[in-house]
Each structure stands twice: as C-alpha cells, then as structure tokens.
Amino acid sequence: MSRSDLKLRPVVAEANPTSPISEAYRTLRTNLQYAETDRPLQLLMVTSAGPEEGKSTTIMNLAVTYAQMERRTILVDADLRKPTSHYNFGLSNRTGLSHVLSGQADLSEVIKETRIKGLDVLPSGPVPPNPSELLGSSRMEELLGKLREQYDMVLIDTPPVLAVADAQVVANKCDGVLLVVNARTGKKQHAIKAKNALQFVQARIVGIALNQTAHREAGPYYEYVDRT
C-alpha cells in the first residue's frame, strides 16, 4: 500500500492551532508538565477504560503540542491489536514496533518522520499473535531505554485497560499514565475499574482527561482531572 492509499485523519492541533480545542490540548500538556514535580514525566502512556473513548485522538494531538514547543517527541503505537497512528499521519505500517520486539528489525529502521517538525512515529507494525508477551519482554525494556536517550518526550498509545492485559503490562514501565474517559458515553464504574487495574500494577496515574465535555464556546473538548 502506498502513502497515497492511506487515510489521513485531521490533527486539530496542527490544522487549526488557534482553535479552542487546540488550546484545550495545550492546557492538558501544561497540566501534565506540572505533574512532573515528583519526577520527570518523559515516558507517558495514554490509555482508556474501553474502546471509542478518544485515547488515540488525545495522544495524537498531545504529541503535536509537545513538538510545537520544540521538544523532540515520538509517538509509539503500542496498540498491537487495533493500531491507528499510521492512518493518522499517513504512514506505512509494513514495519514497526512488532518487528523490533520480535527481533526482525532494528529500532532505527522503523521510526518514521512525520510532516510535523520534531515529531516522529513508531508504528505498531503488523499485528502479532502474542501482543502482551512482546510488550512485556526485555526487548520492550531495551527499546524504551533507547527512546529515553533519543527523545525529550515519549508518548505511548496502548489498547484499553479493560479489553486486554497489554496496558497493564506497559504501564509500570512508564513514568506516568494518562487515562482518557469519554464524559458522554463512558461509564463511571468502568473508569474506576480501569484505575484500580492500573494501580494494581503500581502504575503512576498522573491524571484523567475527560473527553467530550460540554463547553459553551469551544464545543466538545478535554478537561484534565487530577488523579486524586
């Protein structure tokens, strides 16, 4: 498949950086920076309790806002079951994270530049038969260590917490976890269950982003809620 065949999705923070929605993403970024008081937040995992809550849209726009403040940023698509980052940025998914974790490629061979200055993407690669095992492997630890050395900000997209074990496997390898909750369709008990599941593996939940909250002027946008 050529890049021209890939479906591009709008990145609001890039396409309309002065819009209220883009400002909401920048506010979210700023709030996350204040969560760095205890220790640096360089590896941030973004997930949700269930599907269709907006985690991938959130991490995509958040990555753009970090790059816009001239922080070298990479978005890692660790959703090895339903990857989306290659669609969002019009990239090929023929090679990616699954190839590195299975020993079929080097990290440098699969990282892809985007049209946005300072933002790279590590696509998921082909869907493997054993996602949880790959994400929990020593190769994943080694990969994250290399990304720490190469980038100012590493954003990791994972499957929803309640769907599979993948998010829990990755969570305690990161400096923090942002939980995205759809304020309109998400269920409180599911969010609580997801939070408990993350805390069970000693993940550091740095906050909750409420997606699709009502606002008089901006329309649907994100609000940051402290984890406490």
C-alpha positions as CSV (number, residue, x, y, z in Angstrom):
1,M,0.0,0.0,0.0
2,S,1.4,3.4,-0.9
3,R,1.2,6.5,1.2
4,S,-1.4,7.9,-1.2
5,D,-3.7,5.0,-0.3
6,L,-3.6,5.7,3.4
7,K,-6.5,7.5,5.0
8,L,-5.4,10.8,6.7
9,R,-7.3,11.9,9.8
10,P,-7.3,15.6,10.8
11,V,-5.0,16.6,13.6
12,V,-6.7,19.6,15.1
13,A,-3.6,20.8,17.0
14,E,-1.8,21.0,13.7
15,A,-4.6,22.1,11.3
16,N,-6.1,24.7,13.5
17,P,-3.6,25.6,16.3
18,T,-5.6,28.7,17.4
19,S,-8.9,26.9,17.9
20,P,-10.4,26.4,21.4
21,I,-9.9,22.7,21.0
22,S,-6.2,23.0,20.2
23,E,-5.9,25.3,23.2
24,A,-7.5,22.6,25.4
25,Y,-4.8,20.2,24.3
26,R,-2.1,22.7,25.1
27,T,-3.7,23.2,28.5
28,L,-3.7,19.4,29.0
29,R,0.0,19.4,28.1
30,T,0.7,22.2,30.6
31,N,-1.1,20.3,33.4
32,L,0.9,17.2,32.7
33,Q,4.1,19.3,33.0
34,Y,3.0,20.3,36.5
35,A,2.7,16.6,37.3
36,E,6.4,16.4,36.9
37,T,7.1,17.8,40.3
38,D,7.9,14.5,41.9
39,R,9.9,13.0,39.0
40,P,10.4,13.7,35.3
41,L,7.5,12.7,33.0
42,Q,9.4,11.6,29.9
43,L,7.6,8.3,29.1
44,L,3.8,8.9,29.2
45,M,1.3,6.2,28.4
46,V,-2.1,7.2,27.3
47,T,-5.0,4.7,27.5
48,S,-8.7,4.4,28.3
49,A,-11.0,2.1,30.1
50,G,-12.8,0.9,27.0
51,P,-12.9,1.5,23.2
52,E,-14.1,4.7,21.5
53,E,-13.2,7.0,24.4
54,G,-10.8,9.1,22.3
55,K,-7.4,7.9,23.6
56,S,-5.7,7.8,20.2
57,T,-7.1,11.2,19.2
58,T,-5.9,12.6,22.5
59,I,-2.3,11.2,22.2
60,M,-2.1,12.3,18.6
61,N,-2.9,15.9,19.4
62,L,-0.9,15.9,22.6
63,A,2.2,14.7,20.7
64,V,1.7,17.6,18.2
65,T,1.6,20.1,21.1
66,Y,4.8,18.8,22.6
67,A,6.5,19.0,19.2
68,Q,5.2,22.6,18.8
69,M,7.1,23.6,21.9
70,E,10.3,22.3,20.3
71,R,10.5,19.1,22.4
72,R,11.8,16.2,20.3
73,T,8.8,13.9,20.5
74,I,7.9,10.4,19.4
75,L,4.5,8.7,19.4
76,V,4.8,4.9,20.0
77,D,1.8,2.9,18.8
78,A,1.8,0.0,21.3
79,D,-1.7,-0.9,20.4
80,L,-0.7,-4.0,18.6
81,R,-4.3,-5.1,18.1
82,K,-6.0,-2.1,16.5
83,P,-3.3,0.4,15.5
84,T,-4.2,3.8,14.3
85,S,-1.1,6.1,14.3
86,H,-0.1,5.2,10.7
87,Y,-3.5,6.3,9.5
88,N,-3.4,9.5,11.5
89,F,-0.1,10.6,10.0
90,G,-0.4,9.0,6.6
91,L,2.5,6.5,7.2
92,S,3.1,2.9,6.2
93,N,2.6,0.2,8.8
94,R,4.5,-2.5,7.0
95,T,7.2,-2.4,9.6
96,G,7.1,-1.1,13.2
97,L,7.1,-2.0,16.9
98,S,6.2,-5.6,16.4
99,H,9.2,-6.2,14.2
100,V,11.6,-4.7,16.7
101,L,10.1,-6.7,19.6
102,S,10.3,-9.9,17.7
103,G,13.9,-9.3,16.6
104,Q,13.1,-8.8,12.9
105,A,14.2,-5.2,12.7
106,D,16.3,-2.5,14.5
107,L,14.6,0.5,16.1
108,S,16.3,2.9,13.7
109,E,14.8,1.1,10.8
110,V,11.2,1.5,11.8
111,I,11.0,5.0,13.2
112,K,9.2,7.3,10.8
113,E,9.3,11.1,10.5
114,T,6.0,13.0,10.2
115,R,5.1,16.1,8.4
116,I,5.3,17.9,11.8
117,K,8.7,19.2,12.7
118,G,10.1,17.4,15.8
119,L,7.6,14.6,15.8
120,D,8.4,11.0,14.9
121,V,6.1,8.0,15.0
122,L,6.9,4.4,15.7
123,P,4.0,2.5,14.1
124,S,2.8,-0.8,15.5
125,G,3.8,-2.9,12.6
126,P,1.8,-6.0,11.6
127,V,-0.5,-7.4,14.3
128,P,1.4,-10.2,16.0
129,P,-0.1,-13.4,17.6
130,N,1.3,-12.5,21.1
131,P,1.0,-8.8,21.8
132,S,1.1,-9.0,25.6
133,E,4.2,-11.2,25.6
134,L,6.0,-8.9,23.3
135,L,5.1,-5.8,25.3
136,G,6.3,-7.4,28.5
137,S,9.6,-8.6,27.0
138,S,13.1,-7.5,27.8
139,R,13.3,-6.1,24.2
140,M,10.5,-3.7,25.2
141,E,12.5,-2.5,28.2
142,E,15.6,-2.0,26.0
143,L,13.5,-0.2,23.3
144,L,12.1,2.3,25.9
145,G,15.6,2.9,27.3
146,K,16.8,3.8,23.8
147,L,13.9,6.2,23.2
148,R,14.6,7.9,26.5
149,E,18.1,8.7,25.2
150,Q,16.9,10.0,21.8
151,Y,13.7,12.0,22.7
152,D,12.5,14.6,25.1
153,M,9.0,13.1,25.2
154,V,7.9,9.6,24.5
155,L,4.1,9.1,24.2
156,I,2.8,5.5,24.2
157,D,-0.6,4.5,22.9
158,T,-2.0,1.2,24.3
159,P,-5.2,-0.8,24.0
160,P,-8.0,0.0,26.5
161,V,-7.2,-1.3,30.0
162,L,-10.4,-3.4,30.4
163,A,-10.1,-5.0,27.0
164,V,-6.8,-6.9,27.3
165,A,-3.8,-7.0,29.6
166,D,-1.5,-5.0,27.3
167,A,-2.0,-1.7,29.0
168,Q,-1.1,-3.1,32.4
169,V,2.0,-4.7,31.0
170,V,3.3,-1.4,29.7
171,A,2.0,0.9,32.5
172,N,4.7,0.2,35.1
173,K,7.4,0.7,32.5
174,C,6.4,4.3,32.1
175,D,6.8,7.5,34.2
176,G,3.1,8.1,34.2
177,V,-0.3,7.1,32.8
178,L,-3.0,9.4,31.5
179,L,-6.5,7.8,31.5
180,V,-8.9,9.2,28.8
181,V,-12.6,9.0,29.7
182,N,-15.5,9.9,27.4
183,A,-17.7,12.1,29.5
184,R,-20.7,11.4,27.4
185,T,-20.5,7.6,26.8
186,G,-18.0,6.3,29.4
187,K,-19.3,4.6,32.5
188,K,-18.0,5.7,35.9
189,Q,-17.7,2.1,37.1
190,H,-15.6,1.2,34.1
191,A,-13.3,4.2,34.8
192,I,-12.9,3.2,38.4
193,K,-12.2,-0.4,37.4
194,A,-9.5,0.7,34.9
195,K,-7.9,3.0,37.6
196,N,-7.8,0.1,40.0
197,A,-6.3,-2.2,37.4
198,L,-3.5,0.3,36.7
199,Q,-2.9,0.9,40.4
200,F,-2.7,-2.9,40.9
201,V,0.5,-3.0,38.8
202,Q,1.8,0.1,40.6
203,A,1.3,2.4,37.6
204,R,1.6,6.1,38.4
205,I,-1.7,7.7,37.2
206,V,-0.9,11.4,36.6
207,G,-4.4,12.4,35.7
208,I,-7.7,11.8,33.8
209,A,-8.6,13.6,30.6
210,L,-12.4,14.0,30.2
211,N,-13.2,13.8,26.5
212,Q,-16.4,15.3,25.0
213,T,-17.2,17.6,27.9
214,A,-19.7,20.4,27.1
215,H,-18.4,23.9,26.7
216,R,-20.4,27.0,25.7
217,E,-17.9,28.3,23.1
218,A,-15.4,25.5,22.3
219,G,-17.8,22.6,21.8
220,P,-16.5,19.2,22.8
221,Y,-13.0,19.4,24.4
222,Y,-10.8,17.9,27.0
223,E,-10.6,18.7,30.7
224,Y,-7.8,17.4,33.0
225,V,-8.7,15.9,36.3
226,D,-6.1,15.3,38.9
227,R,-5.8,11.6,39.8
228,T,-6.6,12.3,43.4
